Each structure stands twice: as C-alpha cells, then as structure tokens.
Amino acid sequence: MGHGTLFVLFDKYSRRARLRPVLIMLLPLALPLAVGVPSLPRGRWLWSLILLSGLPLFADQLGRSRGKRIEARLFQSWGGKPTVQLLRWRGPTDRQRLGFLRARIQDILGTSLRLPTEQEELADPQRADEIYDAAALALRVRARGLPGAELVQEQNCEYGFRRNTLGLRPYALTTAVAALLAVLAWVFATPDVLRRPGTPLLVVLVVVEALLVAFQAFLVRDRWVASAAWLYAERLMETSALAGPSDRSDGP
C-alpha cells in the first residue's frame, strides 16, 4: 500500500475539504522534521502502518467535525445560509432576477413545495427560511445530474476546505507559531544541535514557516469562508435553477 491508496479510501470531497486542512495544520511541524531527520523512513511499510492505524480516517473526521462545529455560527453572522438568502424577497438578489429565479424553482419543485409570497415571508421569516432551505436541498440533488455539476462540486469542495480550515485554525495557528519559534531557535544554535542544516536552508525554512503563520493569522477568517460560500450558492443557482429545461426533478 502507498500514498495512492488515499485516493481509493477517500472521495474527492474528503481529500480536498477534510484531509487537506489537517495536513496544512501539520505542515509546520513536518517541514523541520523532514529537514532535521533526512533519514526518516519513507518506505511502503510506513505508509501501510499509517493506513492501518486509522490515522487518515481520524484526520478525515477531525477536519469535518471542527468545520461543522463553527458552521451554525458562520451562518448566523452572515444573516443565514447564502442559498437561503438568495431566495429571500428581502435578500440581495435584484427583483427582476429574483422573480425569474423563483419562477424556475417553483416549476422544478412543482406542487410538492410552494415558495412563500413576500407577505408570507414578512409574516413568518423563520418558516420562509425553512422552505428556502428545503428548496436549496432539492436544487443540490438536481444539480448532480446537470451540465455544470462539476463546477458546483468544485465550489462545494472549496467551501468545505475553507470552513474546515477555519475550524482547525486555533490548533493550526498554535502549531505554526511554535514551529516558527523552534526554527528561529535552531538558526542561533550550534551546528551540532539536532543536525542543524546550513544557513541558506534554514533561512528558507524560516520564510516558509512565517508564511504559514501569516496564512493562518490573516487569511483564514470568516470572510474568507463567506466568499467561497457565496460563490457556491451562486453556482448552484446558475446550474440547477437558471440553466437547462424546466423539467421537474429533485456545503450552504
């Protein structure tokens, strides 16, 4: 078994949205370890041990659970799920586009689910949001079999990656800062300490570790996740509701 086995054990979403945030969290520690211990075993037996230990499965669940834990807070701070907001009468969609969008969605849903009128939404916003959320679920199911489904999946993976990275941010930032401090201490250590590499390589390592700290400290924020969530919602609407024939059939 080799690292290619990961492509068999996990689907595209799990690899990109769940495993990648965990690997990014561990990267600051892995870099100095790879430099300081060049003879670290890299054979197939090591990959087999990692796979059999269940560590990839644990990483997959860790990435998902931390992201899901903060999702409700994110939606609340944004004013609701982007897919729901796009369907609201009081949402960001302009009236002309909203009217066309809602007519298409109602045609897709048929009589099984009626979208609320503007007066009904104002009278009971919570109930209206529940209906919009159900409508968005139907659109997600429908989008899987339509042209453009791959683009929707791409945006869903990106949103999941950013959400899960934000969920792991407290641990990842701590890890990155600790690794940067350790490498800085290594710079001023004597050459015989922990097989200290040459100065040029250490300088590169310091720069990379500093960039990883900056990534977690300044880029991984709520707005970083929000931009991906809105792109996903818009792509879903474009693919499932605004494109294709008006046949009726069945991330945020």
C-alpha positions in Angstrom: 0.0 0.0 0.0 1.2 3.5 -0.8 0.0 7.0 -0.6 -2.1 6.4 -3.7 -4.3 4.3 -1.5 -5.7 7.5 -0.1 -7.3 8.2 -3.5 -9.2 4.9 -3.1 -10.2 5.3 0.5 -11.5 8.8 0.2 -13.5 10.6 -2.4 -12.6 13.9 -4.0 -14.5 16.0 -1.4 -12.9 14.2 1.6 -9.4 14.6 0.2 -9.8 18.3 -0.6 -12.2 19.5 2.1 -11.3 17.3 5.1 -7.8 15.9 4.8 -6.1 18.9 3.3 -6.9 21.2 6.3 -5.4 18.7 8.7 -2.3 18.3 6.5 -1.9 22.1 6.4 -2.2 22.1 10.2 0.6 19.6 10.5 2.8 21.0 7.7 4.7 23.5 10.0 5.9 20.6 12.1 6.6 18.3 9.2 8.9 20.7 7.4 11.6 21.0 10.2 11.3 17.3 10.9 12.0 16.4 7.3 15.0 18.8 7.2 16.4 17.7 10.6 15.9 14.0 10.1 16.7 13.3 6.4 16.9 9.6 7.1 13.3 9.4 8.2 11.8 6.2 6.8 9.7 6.8 3.7 9.1 3.2 2.6 5.9 1.5 1.7 5.8 -0.2 5.1 5.5 3.3 6.7 2.5 4.2 4.6 1.0 0.8 5.3 1.4 1.4 9.0 -0.2 4.8 8.7 -3.2 3.5 6.8 -3.7 0.5 9.1 -3.5 2.7 12.2 -6.6 4.5 11.0 -4.9 7.9 11.1 -6.3 9.0 7.7 -9.8 8.2 8.9 -9.3 10.1 12.1 -8.0 13.1 10.1 -11.0 12.9 7.8 -13.4 13.1 10.7 -11.4 15.7 12.6 -11.4 18.0 9.6 -15.2 17.6 9.2 -16.2 17.9 12.9 -14.2 21.1 13.5 -15.7 22.7 10.4 -19.3 21.7 11.2 -18.9 22.9 14.8 -18.5 26.5 13.6 -20.9 26.4 10.7 -24.0 27.5 12.6 -22.1 30.5 14.0 -21.0 31.4 10.5 -24.5 31.3 9.0 -25.8 33.4 11.9 -23.1 36.0 11.4 -23.8 36.1 7.7 -27.6 36.5 8.2 -28.4 33.0 7.1 -27.1 30.4 4.5 -26.2 32.1 1.2 -28.5 29.7 -0.7 -31.4 30.8 1.6 -30.5 34.5 1.3 -30.5 34.3 -2.5 -34.2 33.2 -2.4 -35.5 35.7 0.1 -37.6 38.6 -1.0 -35.6 40.7 1.4 -32.3 39.2 0.2 -29.5 40.5 -2.0 -30.9 39.3 -5.3 -32.4 42.1 -7.5 -36.2 41.9 -8.0 -36.1 41.1 -11.7 -33.7 38.2 -11.4 -35.4 37.0 -8.2 -38.7 36.8 -9.9 -37.3 34.7 -12.7 -35.3 32.5 -10.3 -38.3 31.8 -8.0 -40.5 31.0 -11.0 -37.9 28.5 -12.3 -37.5 26.9 -8.9 -41.3 26.7 -8.4 -41.5 25.0 -11.8 -38.8 22.5 -10.7 -40.5 21.8 -7.3 -44.0 21.5 -8.7 -46.8 21.3 -6.2 -44.7 19.4 -3.6 -43.3 22.6 -2.1 -44.7 26.1 -2.6 -42.4 29.1 -2.1 -43.8 31.8 0.2 -45.0 35.1 -1.1 -43.4 38.3 0.0 -46.2 38.9 2.5 -45.9 35.3 3.9 -42.1 35.8 4.3 -42.6 39.0 6.2 -45.2 37.4 8.4 -43.1 34.4 9.3 -39.4 34.8 8.3 -38.3 31.6 10.1 -40.9 29.4 8.3 -40.0 31.0 5.0 -36.3 30.2 5.6 -37.1 26.6 6.3 -38.9 26.4 2.9 -36.0 28.1 1.1 -33.6 25.6 2.8 -35.7 22.7 1.6 -35.8 24.2 -1.9 -32.0 24.6 -1.9 -31.7 20.9 -0.9 -33.8 19.9 -3.9 -31.6 22.1 -6.2 -28.5 20.4 -4.8 -29.9 16.9 -5.7 -31.0 18.1 -9.1 -27.6 19.7 -9.9 -25.8 16.4 -9.7 -27.2 15.3 -13.0 -27.0 18.5 -14.9 -24.2 20.1 -17.1 -22.1 22.2 -14.8 -22.3 19.8 -11.9 -18.5 19.6 -11.8 -18.3 23.3 -11.2 -20.8 23.1 -8.4 -18.8 20.3 -6.9 -15.6 22.3 -7.2 -17.1 25.3 -5.3 -18.5 22.9 -2.7 -15.1 21.4 -2.1 -13.6 24.9 -1.8 -16.2 26.0 0.7 -15.7 22.8 2.7 -11.9 23.3 2.7 -12.1 26.9 3.9 -14.7 26.1 6.5 -12.8 23.2 7.9 -9.5 25.1 7.8 -11.2 27.9 9.8 -12.5 25.3 12.3 -8.9 24.0 12.8 -7.4 27.5 12.9 -6.8 27.7 16.7 -4.7 24.5 16.6 -3.1 25.3 13.2 -2.0 28.8 14.3 -0.6 27.5 17.6 1.3 24.8 15.7 2.6 27.3 13.1 3.9 29.8 15.7 5.5 27.0 17.7 7.3 25.7 14.7 8.5 29.1 13.6 9.9 29.8 17.1 11.6 26.4 17.1 13.2 27.1 13.7 14.3 30.6 14.8 16.0 29.0 17.8 17.6 26.5 15.5 19.1 29.3 13.5 21.1 30.5 16.5 22.0 27.0 17.7 25.5 25.5 17.3 25.9 23.3 14.1 25.9 20.1 16.2 22.5 20.7 17.7 19.9 18.4 16.2 21.9 18.1 13.0 21.4 21.8 12.2 21.3 22.3 8.4 23.2 25.0 6.6 22.2 28.7 7.0 20.6 29.1 3.5 18.3 26.1 4.0 17.4 27.5 7.5 16.6 30.9 6.0 14.2 29.3 3.5 12.6 27.3 6.3 12.1 30.4 8.4 10.4 32.2 5.5 8.1 29.3 4.8 7.2 28.9 8.4 6.5 32.7 8.6 4.2 32.4 5.6 2.3 29.6 7.2 1.8 31.7 10.3 0.6 34.6 8.2 -1.8 32.4 6.3 -3.5 31.2 9.5 -3.4 34.6 11.2 -4.5 36.9 8.4 -6.2 34.9 5.6 -8.1 32.2 7.4 -11.0 34.4 8.6 -14.8 34.3 8.5 -14.9 36.5 5.3 -12.5 34.0 3.6 -15.1 31.3 4.1 -18.0 33.6 3.3 -16.6 34.4 -0.2 -16.5 30.6 -1.0 -19.9 30.0 0.4 -21.5 32.7 -1.8 -19.7 31.5 -4.9 -21.0 28.0 -4.2 -24.6 29.3 -3.7 -24.5 31.4 -6.9 -23.0 28.5 -8.9 -25.7 26.1 -7.6 -28.5 28.5 -8.6 -27.0 29.1 -12.1 -26.6 25.4 -12.7 -29.7 24.0 -11.2 -32.3 26.7 -11.5 -31.3 29.1 -14.2 -29.9 26.7 -16.7 -31.4 23.8 -18.6 -35.0 22.9 -19.5 -37.8 23.4 -17.0 -38.2 19.7 -16.1 -39.2 18.7 -12.7 -36.8 16.6 -10.7 -35.2 16.5 -7.4 -21.9 22.5 1.9 -24.8 26.3 2.2 
